[in-house]
Amino acid sequence: MGISNTISTRHEHLITTFKICLAMGLLSTSGMIRYDITGVPFTMQTMAVMLIALYDTKKTALTSVIAYSGLCAVWSLTTAPFYTLSLTFGYILGFIPATAWIHYAMKNGHNDSIVGRLRTLMTAQGIIWLVGYCWLAKFTGYLAAFHIGILPFILTDALKVVMVLLCSGFVSTSQVKLS
């Protein structure tokens, strides 16, 4: 009985470690998917953060996002020290409270409907913007931070939230009216 429990626990730890590595890989890969509209580079990381938060346990999702943020910081200190203090690092830090918020909202029944899930995801996006904005404002000032750190992203981030809704199963393509 004891050996069986030990093997089961090791198996669970191995699966959890694999999920964390997979989530970190998704975050890393989604950061490499870049598209440029109006001269501002966009990535798919916020979408990846939301999907990780929706589909992993709270502990696994937060561990993944914290480990990714830490990895970004350590990597930048060893290869490009300015990156840790760069303009965009605040948005990466915002992934952590956004992930926590999604799990809090899920635990408290805010995801029982399409509207509830939409509110949850838009609030998570707002948290990412807020943390990133505060970080960015240290370098550029408040007004400039809004104009370069939030305003260009409103439409694309809203579209990413809709894509997360589509992926999460609450909205199927047959429910979306094209008219």
Helices and strands as residue ranges (DSSP letters): H 2-32, E 35-37, E 40-42, H 45-55, H 58-79, G 81-85, H 89-107, H 114-140, H 142-149, G 151-153, H 154-168
